[in-house]
Amino acid sequence: MKKYIYTVMLLFVAITVTQAQRMLPKQKGLEVSTGILSDDKIGNDYYISLAMTVNGKNGNYQLWALEYTHQYHNYKDVRIPQETYTAEGGYSFFLLGDTRKNITLNFGIIGVVGYENINRGETILYDGAKILSEDNFIYGAGGRLTFETYLSDRFVLVLQGRTKVLWGTDLEQFRPSAGLGLRFNF
C-alpha cells in the first residue's frame, strides 16, 4: 500500500513541478496581429503588425514592431487609399493577472515613427480635383491595453485596444484601433 501512496505522491509532485513558467525574464517572443481602425467609418480600414517582445521582470516586456495600416477616404464615387508604414518601440506594464500569469492585463506606452502615403502619390483625381494632403513622415506616441492568455506553453492569444497620436500628418491625428494577435514565445 505504501508503494501506491508514494507513487501517487510522486506523480502529483511531478505534475505540479512540470508546469511551464510564464513570462520568464529575457524570454523573447514573436507576435503577429491584425485589427480594424475604429474611427467613424468601420469597414475596410485595417492594420497588420509584426512585433518582437522581450520579457522583463514581473510580467513587463519591451515591444518592437513594424506595422502597415490601410485606410480609405471617400470622395464622390471613388475611394482614396491612405497607407501608413510605421516602426514602433515601447514598454508594456503588467496590471492584473493570475499568479502563474496564464491570463494578464497589460498597459503599454509606445513611440511611433513612419511614413504616410496618400493615393499612392497621385495628387490629381479623375475629375481634375487636387488632393491637398501630402505624403509625410510622421511621428508620435501611443498606448495599448492588452488582454493576454496562454493557449499553450508557447502560444499567447492577445486581444488589444490601441490608440496613436501622430504629428506630421495632414489627416487624422488621433487613430484608435482594436485587434487580435498571436505571440510565439521562444
TORKOL-4160 file (C-alpha; in steps of 0.2 Angstrom, whole numbers, padded with zeros to 4 digits, m for minus):
186
<pt num="1" X="0000" Y="0000" Z="0000"/>
<pt num="2" X="0014" Y="0012" Z="0004"/>
<pt num="3" X="0021" Y="0009" Z="m0014"/>
<pt num="4" X="0004" Y="0016" Z="m0021"/>
<pt num="5" X="0004" Y="0031" Z="m0010"/>
<pt num="6" X="0022" Y="0035" Z="m0014"/>
<pt num="7" X="0018" Y="0033" Z="m0032"/>
<pt num="8" X="0003" Y="0044" Z="m0032"/>
<pt num="9" X="0013" Y="0057" Z="m0022"/>
<pt num="10" X="0027" Y="0057" Z="m0034"/>
<pt num="11" X="0015" Y="0059" Z="m0049"/>
<pt num="12" X="0007" Y="0073" Z="m0040"/>
<pt num="13" X="0023" Y="0082" Z="m0037"/>
<pt num="14" X="0029" Y="0079" Z="m0055"/>
<pt num="15" X="0014" Y="0086" Z="m0062"/>
<pt num="16" X="0014" Y="0102" Z="m0052"/>
<pt num="17" X="0033" Y="0105" Z="m0054"/>
<pt num="18" X="0032" Y="0102" Z="m0073"/>
<pt num="19" X="0020" Y="0117" Z="m0076"/>
<pt num="20" X="0028" Y="0129" Z="m0088"/>
<pt num="21" X="0034" Y="0145" Z="m0081"/>
<pt num="22" X="0027" Y="0160" Z="m0090"/>
<pt num="23" X="0034" Y="0177" Z="m0093"/>
<pt num="24" X="0052" Y="0172" Z="m0089"/>
<pt num="25" X="0064" Y="0187" Z="m0089"/>
<pt num="26" X="0074" Y="0189" Z="m0106"/>
<pt num="27" X="0062" Y="0177" Z="m0115"/>
<pt num="28" X="0059" Y="0183" Z="m0132"/>
<pt num="29" X="0043" Y="0182" Z="m0142"/>
<pt num="30" X="0036" Y="0185" Z="m0160"/>
<pt num="31" X="0019" Y="0192" Z="m0161"/>
<pt num="32" X="0008" Y="0194" Z="m0177"/>
<pt num="33" X="m0008" Y="0204" Z="m0175"/>
<pt num="34" X="m0021" Y="0212" Z="m0186"/>
<pt num="35" X="m0036" Y="0223" Z="m0182"/>
<pt num="36" X="m0048" Y="0236" Z="m0188"/>
<pt num="37" X="m0046" Y="0255" Z="m0186"/>
<pt num="38" X="m0061" Y="0261" Z="m0175"/>
<pt num="39" X="m0065" Y="0278" Z="m0182"/>
<pt num="40" X="m0082" Y="0284" Z="m0188"/>
<pt num="41" X="m0082" Y="0273" Z="m0203"/>
<pt num="42" X="m0078" Y="0255" Z="m0198"/>
<pt num="43" X="m0076" Y="0244" Z="m0213"/>
<pt num="44" X="m0061" Y="0241" Z="m0225"/>
<pt num="45" X="m0049" Y="0250" Z="m0214"/>
<pt num="46" X="m0036" Y="0238" Z="m0206"/>
<pt num="47" X="m0019" Y="0236" Z="m0199"/>
<pt num="48" X="m0006" Y="0222" Z="m0199"/>
<pt num="49" X="0008" Y="0221" Z="m0187"/>
<pt num="50" X="0024" Y="0211" Z="m0184"/>
<pt num="51" X="0032" Y="0213" Z="m0167"/>
<pt num="52" X="0045" Y="0206" Z="m0156"/>
<pt num="53" X="0044" Y="0206" Z="m0137"/>
<pt num="54" X="0057" Y="0204" Z="m0124"/>
<pt num="55" X="0051" Y="0200" Z="m0106"/>
<pt num="56" X="0057" Y="0209" Z="m0091"/>
<pt num="57" X="0053" Y="0207" Z="m0073"/>
<pt num="58" X="0036" Y="0205" Z="m0065"/>
<pt num="59" X="0027" Y="0202" Z="m0081"/>
<pt num="60" X="0033" Y="0218" Z="m0090"/>
<pt num="61" X="0040" Y="0217" Z="m0108"/>
<pt num="62" X="0048" Y="0228" Z="m0121"/>
<pt num="63" X="0039" Y="0229" Z="m0138"/>
<pt num="64" X="0047" Y="0232" Z="m0155"/>
<pt num="65" X="0035" Y="0232" Z="m0170"/>
<pt num="66" X="0033" Y="0236" Z="m0189"/>
<pt num="67" X="0016" Y="0240" Z="m0194"/>
<pt num="68" X="0006" Y="0243" Z="m0210"/>
<pt num="69" X="m0010" Y="0252" Z="m0210"/>
<pt num="70" X="m0023" Y="0254" Z="m0224"/>
<pt num="71" X="m0037" Y="0266" Z="m0224"/>
<pt num="72" X="m0049" Y="0273" Z="m0237"/>
<pt num="73" X="m0057" Y="0290" Z="m0238"/>
<pt num="74" X="m0072" Y="0293" Z="m0249"/>
<pt num="75" X="m0073" Y="0306" Z="m0262"/>
<pt num="76" X="m0089" Y="0306" Z="m0273"/>
<pt num="77" X="m0089" Y="0288" Z="m0280"/>
<pt num="78" X="m0071" Y="0284" Z="m0278"/>
<pt num="79" X="m0061" Y="0278" Z="m0263"/>
<pt num="80" X="m0044" Y="0286" Z="m0260"/>
<pt num="81" X="m0032" Y="0275" Z="m0251"/>
<pt num="82" X="m0021" Y="0280" Z="m0237"/>
<pt num="83" X="m0006" Y="0269" Z="m0232"/>
<pt num="84" X="0005" Y="0271" Z="m0217"/>
<pt num="85" X="0021" Y="0262" Z="m0213"/>
<pt num="86" X="0027" Y="0263" Z="m0195"/>
<pt num="87" X="0041" Y="0257" Z="m0184"/>
<pt num="88" X="0036" Y="0257" Z="m0165"/>
<pt num="89" X="0045" Y="0254" Z="m0149"/>
<pt num="90" X="0039" Y="0254" Z="m0131"/>
<pt num="91" X="0036" Y="0245" Z="m0115"/>
<pt num="92" X="0021" Y="0236" Z="m0108"/>
<pt num="93" X="0017" Y="0236" Z="m0089"/>
<pt num="94" X="0009" Y="0221" Z="m0080"/>
<pt num="95" X="m0008" Y="0227" Z="m0072"/>
<pt num="96" X="m0018" Y="0212" Z="m0067"/>
<pt num="97" X="m0017" Y="0193" Z="m0069"/>
<pt num="98" X="m0016" Y="0177" Z="m0060"/>
<pt num="99" X="m0001" Y="0171" Z="m0050"/>
<pt num="100" X="0005" Y="0159" Z="m0065"/>
<pt num="101" X="0002" Y="0173" Z="m0077"/>
<pt num="102" X="m0009" Y="0162" Z="m0088"/>
<pt num="103" X="m0021" Y="0177" Z="m0090"/>
<pt num="104" X="m0014" Y="0195" Z="m0089"/>
<pt num="105" X="m0020" Y="0213" Z="m0092"/>
<pt num="106" X="m0006" Y="0224" Z="m0098"/>
<pt num="107" X="m0004" Y="0243" Z="m0102"/>
<pt num="108" X="0009" Y="0249" Z="m0115"/>
<pt num="109" X="0017" Y="0265" Z="m0120"/>
<pt num="110" X="0025" Y="0266" Z="m0137"/>
<pt num="111" X="0034" Y="0279" Z="m0148"/>
<pt num="112" X="0030" Y="0279" Z="m0167"/>
<pt num="113" X="0039" Y="0285" Z="m0182"/>
<pt num="114" X="0035" Y="0281" Z="m0200"/>
<pt num="115" X="0029" Y="0287" Z="m0217"/>
<pt num="116" X="0011" Y="0291" Z="m0223"/>
<pt num="117" X="0006" Y="0289" Z="m0242"/>
<pt num="118" X="m0010" Y="0296" Z="m0249"/>
<pt num="119" X="m0017" Y="0289" Z="m0265"/>
<pt num="120" X="m0001" Y="0281" Z="m0269"/>
<pt num="121" X="0007" Y="0298" Z="m0273"/>
<pt num="122" X="m0006" Y="0304" Z="m0286"/>
<pt num="123" X="m0012" Y="0321" Z="m0282"/>
<pt num="124" X="m0024" Y="0324" Z="m0296"/>
<pt num="125" X="m0040" Y="0314" Z="m0296"/>
<pt num="126" X="m0050" Y="0308" Z="m0312"/>
<pt num="127" X="m0061" Y="0324" Z="m0312"/>
<pt num="128" X="m0047" Y="0336" Z="m0310"/>
<pt num="129" X="m0048" Y="0339" Z="m0291"/>
<pt num="130" X="m0032" Y="0340" Z="m0282"/>
<pt num="131" X="m0028" Y="0331" Z="m0266"/>
<pt num="132" X="m0021" Y="0344" Z="m0254"/>
<pt num="133" X="m0015" Y="0332" Z="m0241"/>
<pt num="134" X="0003" Y="0327" Z="m0245"/>
<pt num="135" X="0014" Y="0311" Z="m0241"/>
<pt num="136" X="0023" Y="0314" Z="m0225"/>
<pt num="137" X="0035" Y="0307" Z="m0212"/>
<pt num="138" X="0025" Y="0305" Z="m0196"/>
<pt num="139" X="0030" Y="0303" Z="m0178"/>
<pt num="140" X="0020" Y="0302" Z="m0162"/>
<pt num="141" X="0016" Y="0291" Z="m0147"/>
<pt num="142" X="0003" Y="0278" Z="m0142"/>
<pt num="143" X="m0005" Y="0267" Z="m0129"/>
<pt num="144" X="m0011" Y="0250" Z="m0129"/>
<pt num="145" X="m0022" Y="0239" Z="m0117"/>
<pt num="146" X="m0019" Y="0221" Z="m0120"/>
<pt num="147" X="m0028" Y="0205" Z="m0113"/>
<pt num="148" X="m0016" Y="0191" Z="m0115"/>
<pt num="149" X="m0020" Y="0172" Z="m0112"/>
<pt num="150" X="m0009" Y="0157" Z="m0114"/>
<pt num="151" X="m0016" Y="0144" Z="m0127"/>
<pt num="152" X="m0001" Y="0133" Z="m0123"/>
<pt num="153" X="0016" Y="0134" Z="m0116"/>
<pt num="154" X="0022" Y="0144" Z="m0131"/>
<pt num="155" X="0007" Y="0152" Z="m0139"/>
<pt num="156" X="m0001" Y="0168" Z="m0132"/>
<pt num="157" X="m0018" Y="0175" Z="m0138"/>
<pt num="158" X="m0018" Y="0194" Z="m0137"/>
<pt num="159" X="m0033" Y="0205" Z="m0138"/>
<pt num="160" X="m0029" Y="0223" Z="m0139"/>
<pt num="161" X="m0036" Y="0240" Z="m0139"/>
<pt num="162" X="m0024" Y="0254" Z="m0145"/>
<pt num="163" X="m0023" Y="0272" Z="m0150"/>
<pt num="164" X="m0010" Y="0283" Z="m0158"/>
<pt num="165" X="m0007" Y="0302" Z="m0158"/>
<pt num="166" X="0003" Y="0307" Z="m0174"/>
<pt num="167" X="0011" Y="0323" Z="m0179"/>
<pt num="168" X="0017" Y="0327" Z="m0196"/>
<pt num="169" X="0001" Y="0321" Z="m0204"/>
<pt num="170" X="m0012" Y="0331" Z="m0214"/>
<pt num="171" X="m0026" Y="0319" Z="m0209"/>
<pt num="172" X="m0032" Y="0312" Z="m0193"/>
<pt num="173" X="m0020" Y="0315" Z="m0179"/>
<pt num="174" X="m0029" Y="0303" Z="m0166"/>
<pt num="175" X="m0030" Y="0285" Z="m0173"/>
<pt num="176" X="m0039" Y="0272" Z="m0162"/>
<pt num="177" X="m0039" Y="0253" Z="m0166"/>
<pt num="178" X="m0044" Y="0236" Z="m0160"/>
<pt num="179" X="m0036" Y="0219" Z="m0164"/>
<pt num="180" X="m0032" Y="0201" Z="m0161"/>
<pt num="181" X="m0014" Y="0194" Z="m0161"/>
<pt num="182" X="m0005" Y="0178" Z="m0158"/>
<pt num="183" X="0013" Y="0178" Z="m0150"/>
<pt num="184" X="0025" Y="0163" Z="m0150"/>
<pt num="185" X="0037" Y="0163" Z="m0136"/>
<pt num="186" X="0055" Y="0156" Z="m0139"/>
